[in-house]
Amino acid sequence: MTQRSFLPLSISQAALIVIAVIFGLRYSLSVTLISLNMAKMGLSESMIGANAATNAVGTLAMAFLLPRITAHLGLRRTMLIALAFASALFVLFPVLPWYKLWFPLRFFLGAASMTLFVLSESWLNALSSESTRARIMGTYTAAVSGGLFLGPLILSFTGTDGYFPYLLGSGLTVLGAVLVASRRVQAPIVDKPTHSNPVSYMCLVPLALAASTLYAAIDIACLTFLPLYAMKLGWQESQATMLMPCMMFGAIALQFPIGWIGDKMNRRRLSIILSGLAGLGVLFWPWTLQSPTLAYGLLFFCGGAFVGIYTIMLTIVGSKFKGSELIGIYAAMQFMWGAGALLGSLLAGAAMHLAPHGLAFFVAAACAVFMGMALHRTMT
């Protein structure tokens, strides 16, 4: 495989990138579809939120089990089982239209989704060389972001009624299973884990866990409050709703140059630079939001920087750890993702209540905290 091209991909790596798009698409499709259908049932926001929390509980439970399950069954077989469960569970939602049954379904769907994301990250890292690891992981995060963007977009065409959107999600999962099952996609051997739970792994990579928490907190805060923030400053709703797509476009497009830079310089230093630039850019939100053109451009950059921090941390962890240890660390990062999403929604909401530009101050403060941690780890 030549190393001269910007992004050298083997057949196995290319297949895993396609799988990442499918996983992101299927995940965003399920989150949006289930929430909207529960609302149509007349259920309250608190009940819908409780159902979404059940997904997180499933993720937490699998974080404790995944390293040992993967070491016992093998990476390919574990992913195929998770894909089979995800496909079957997704079809069961419209078949069993009793909302109480949707709680255990959501629990197991969360466990399956967590398995797919962690193992695909670990699998791709195992097939990457050190010279191109950041570019490969940048392509992976861009692919997941692209899938997350496409899910709600597809629902805008298919609608949310009936069986079809659920069958579509299930079919996409089957397509992912076909790629995973292909013997042309090399599967690394996973050794037995040396630790019994994700808490043990948290001590190994505190900065990577902080990056996962930061990414989730900013993502949920902006997704929830950024349009509202812009509308408070006088934006029309149609303009304000375009701000998050701009951030997502940046999250997709800028991972390629960030990955290239990450293969050319010290990666921890790059994470410090990205967090500093992102935090500084956010401080300009109150002024740039006076002009849609400036705002769209700055949010494109900020979206790329936020996700870039996570991309570089995935790369750093992947260069230091292998096998079940890597799976355990990525599982711990997914666990902290849930914690970050919870903190982000609560703290951003409080900040918005306290100050007109509270969202910008919260995101800038979060970037500053991560930057401080990274600087401290670099100097010690």
Order of alpha helices (4+ residues) and beta strands (2+ residues): alpha-alpha-alpha-alpha-alpha-alpha-alpha-alpha-alpha-alpha-alpha-alpha-alpha-alpha-alpha-alpha
